Amino acid sequence: MFATVHPTPPSGAAPAGAIEVAHLDGSGSTTIAFWPDEQSAPAGERVYRLVDRTDGPAAGRTPLFAQVGWVNSAGNPAVAEAAERGGRERIDPAIRDVEGLVGVLVFRSADHRIVVVGTATDLETHTEVSDRIQNTPLLPGEDRALLPGLDRAVLGRVVRADIPQAVRS
């Protein structure tokens, strides 16, 4: 599964699904559009491939809130690899049992940029997830210099959550 990120729902070809997030600060919205393959995505857009998925205790429930985060805007391959490893081996186990967590989707582009979409049934879940991430010790061999954190993040209400089965399973 692949995704593109837009400030509004994409026009033209219909995606296989989407998550639209209205920013809580009123600054607009972010839409994550899902595509079955890279060729289906709109031309000229950065395309991200699904590289990790975590289901939370609320998997299957309708998400009401989402946080979208961007990692590695510089496109450093070593940072992308470190972020993926830290996500899979350190962060996923630390957050997967947070009550209210619907799920987390991690996408990576060919130029090593990463987008993380976390969905939940309430705002408090996002606070708990952030706290756990901040308090999780690094794994042996992890280099803090390669883990700069989020470049940007938006938190908002989920306006639309049409997530294809290929992403959910």
Order of alpha helices (4+ residues) and beta strands (2+ residues): beta-beta-beta-beta-beta-alpha-alpha-beta-beta-alpha-beta-alpha
